[in-house]
Each structure stands twice: as C-alpha cells, then as structure tokens.
Amino acid sequence: MTKSAAVRRPLPTSPFKVRVQAPLKRFAVGDRVTHDRYGLGRAIGVEGDSAIAVLVDFGSRQERITQPYTAMFKL
C-alpha cells in the first residue's frame, strides 16, 4: 500500500509563503510612457541590453529613469 502526502495550501499570513516577483518592465525606443512625477513622455533611448536605464523626453525636459521603474508605465 502506498501513502501519498496531502497537498497543503499555504496560509495567507504564513511567513513561509512563496513570494512572486513582478515581471520586469521592458521599454523600447519610441514607446509612449507615463510617469507619476513627470507626466506623459516618449522613450528616446535605452541603456544596456537589460534596460538598465531609459532616457525619456517629457516635452519640457529629458530625464534618465533607472530600474526599478515603479513610477513609470508603458501606454
């Protein structure tokens, strides 16, 4: 007779639950973006293969935004 282990689901308050990482944001030259502080803009440059930083033209200014892009979203 074989015994099978019961599958237990983790409790929502468990300190041992598996943490899921959010997928990395990818930006390309020409993408329209919005930033919480600077507003609407267009990506005009991407540094590195893994997009270490993105140069964004917000109209009145250009800003270099680095990872993690928590305040910037692709439109």
N, C-alpha and C positions, 0 to 999 in steps of 0.2 A: 504494500500500500504506500503510495507516495503522498507526501504532505506538500501543500502549496502555501506559500506565505500570502497572507492577506495584504492587499494593496491599501496603504493608508494615505489619505489625502492630508496635506499639511494644513494646520490651523491658520487662519488669517493673522493671528497675533503671535505666531511662533517665531522665535529668533533664528530658527534654522531653515526658514523657507528659502527657496531658490530665488535669487534676485535676477530679474530680467533686465538686460541693458537695452536702452532705446537704440534703434538703428542710427548709424552715423548719417549726418546730413551731408549731402553732396551738392555742390554748386558748380555751374559751368559758366563760361564767359557768355554774356547775353541774357542770363536769367534775370527775370524781374523778381525783386525781393522786397520784403517789408521788415523794418527794424523797429523795435519798441521805442528806442530813443530818437533815431534819425528819420524815420518815416519810410516813404517809398524810394526805391532806387533800382539800379541795374548793375549787375556784376560786370566789371570791366577787366578783371584779372584774377587768376587763381594761382597760388604759390604751391609748388610741390605736387607730386602725384596723388598724395592722400589729402590734398586740400588743407594744408596747414593754416593758410590764411586766404581771405578773399578781399580783393580791393573793390569797393562799391562806390559808384557815383550817385550821390543823393541830390544832385542838381546844384545846390549852393556849395557843396563840399564833397570831398572824397575821403572815405575812411577805410582803414585796413582793419577788418574784423577777423579775429583769430578764433580757433576752436576752444571750447565747445560753443557752437552757435546757438546758445539758449535763447537769445533775444531776436534772432533773425529767422525768417521763414520764407520759403520759396512760394511765389504766387502762381 
